[in-house]
C-alpha cells in the first residue's frame, strides 16, 4: 500500500540523502500523527510499567480487591458522575466493586506484553523460514510456501479458538490457559505472513551485487543470510511487526472476550468486557473504557507503523 | 487449470493439518459420552471400535476423507443432526450477513477510496483516511457492543419525538417473513462487520487509483483532450480496480472471523454462532466440518480471484 497522507510529506519533499538515524527521525517527525501515536503509546507503556504504583494512588494496588467501604451492590460510577468518589475511583468500578482504573492499568500490562512477545515469536519464525525460502529457492522454497498457503487459508480466529479450546480440555481447566500458552499459539499461527514478506525481499536481494560479492569471497550461507541480506530486509519487517502488535492486541482481546483467553480474575482488556455486556444498561463505563483503551492503543500503533513506513522507505509498497 | 489442480493438494494438506489438531482433543468424538453415567466403559470401547477410533491416525484420516468428499462430515453431538445439515441450515443467515457487509464495504469503501484519490491531500482525503485508520484499529466485538448500547438500548433521538432504535439481537421478531423487520435486524450487525473491510478497501482503492493516475497512459489520455470523468472512469478506474479483486478475496478470512464475533454478540443464528456453541460443548465433528468448509471457501475465493485477475489483466499469465 502506498503511503498514507495523514501528516506525511508529499513524495516530492523526500530527498535522496543517505539513510541515517538523523534522516530517519526527521522523516518520522514530519508524520505528525505518528508522533502523536508515539506519545500516546509511551503513556500506555508507562501506565503498564508503573501499574502498581499508579493504582496504589487510589488505594487499589491490588486490581482484584473489592472496595468494601463504598461498594453497595451496583457498579460505582466514574469520577465525573459522582465527585465524592474521585479520590478512590477515577473511572468508577465494575459490577462487583473492583476499581476500573486499576484493572485497566494491569490489563495494559497483559495486552502489551502479550502482543509484543507474540510478535517477537512470529517475527523470529517468519524471518527464519522466509529467509531460507527466499535464499535457497527451489524445492525448499516450494515446500515452505505450501506450508504458508495452508496457514493462510484457514481463518485464524476460529483456529485459534479451537486450539485454546483443546488445550483447556486437555488440562481440565481454563486457568491452565495462561500467558505463555496464548503467546505460543498466536505466534505459531501468525508467522506465515511474515515469512512471505521476508521471502519476497530475499528473492531480489540474493541477486544483488553485494550478495554476489559476499559469496565470491567465500562467506558461508548462514553468514550471507544474517549479516549481509537480512539487514537490507529489515525495513518491511519492522513495519509489519509494528502493525502486527496492533492486530494481535485486537485478536487477543477478542479471544479473552469470547472466554478462551486470559481468564478472570486476572484483568485483561478483553475479559473486562465479558460481564460489562450484560450490565451495559446499568454501568456503561465498564463497557466503554476497556474498549476505548484497546482502540486508542491500536490506533496509536497503526499511526506509528504508518510513520515508520514513510520514514524507513518512502517508496515501499 | 493448473491453478485449480494446485488447489487440491492444498486442500488435502489443510484437512490433514486440521485432522491432526482436532484429534488431539481429549476424548475426541466420544467426549460427550464420557460424562454420561449410563454409558459403561464397555460401551465406550464398542463405540470406539464402531467409529474406527481405535485405529491409527492416518487410517482414521483416510476413512474421514473418504466420507467427507461424499459430503458426510459425521454426526454433530451438540445439535443431534449430521454436521453438514447443521452447517447448511445456518448458512443462509451467515450468507445474508456477510453478503450485506460485503456490499456495504465495497460500495462505501471503494467510493471513499476513489474520492480520496481524486482529491489527494485534501481535507476530505484526510477525513476518509482517518476514518479508515479507525476501522483498522477497531476491535469488532467492542464496536458491536457500542452500536448496541448507542442504537439499540438508548436509541438516537431525531427530534420531533422520533427515535432511531434498532433491534439488537436475532434475525427477526416474527416467524412470518417481514422485509422491514428483517432489514432492521440486519443494520447493526452489518455495520459492525463491514467496518474493517470497508477501511481496508478504501485504503487500497486510494493507493491503487493514485498509482494508476500517475501512469503515462493516463497523461496521454488527458493530453489528447478527453474530459476528466472519461479519463477517470474509462482509463483510470478500469485499471485500478484490477488489484482490488485480489484484496477482496484475501480479506475473506477476516470477514469469516468477524462474522463469528458479530454473530455471537447479535445472537445471529448463523454458522459462526453454531461454531462457538460447538466449541463450548466439545462437538469435535462440527468443529472439523466448519473449519474444513470455511477453508474450502477461502481456497476457492483465492482461486477465483486469480482467474479473474488473469482475465482482467492480459499481462498476467499463469
Interface residues (C-beta under 8 A of the other chain):
Chain A: X1 X2 X4 X5 X6 X10 X146 X147 X149 X150 X152 X153 X154 X155 X156 X157 X158 X159 X161 X162 X163 X165 X166 X169 X170 X246 X250 X253 X254 X257 X258 X260 X273 X276 X277 X280 X281 X284 X287 X288 X290 X291 X294 X295 X298 X299 X301 X302 X303 X306
Chain B: X9 X10 X13 X14 X17 X18 X21 X22 X24 X25 X26 X27 X31 X120 X121 X125 X126 X129 X130 X133 X134 X136 X137 X138 X139 X140 X141 X142 X143 X145 X146 X148 X149 X153 X203 X204 X207 X210 X211 X253 X254 X256 X257 X260 X261 X264 X265 X275 X276 X279 X282 X287 X290 X291 X294 X295 X298 X299 X302
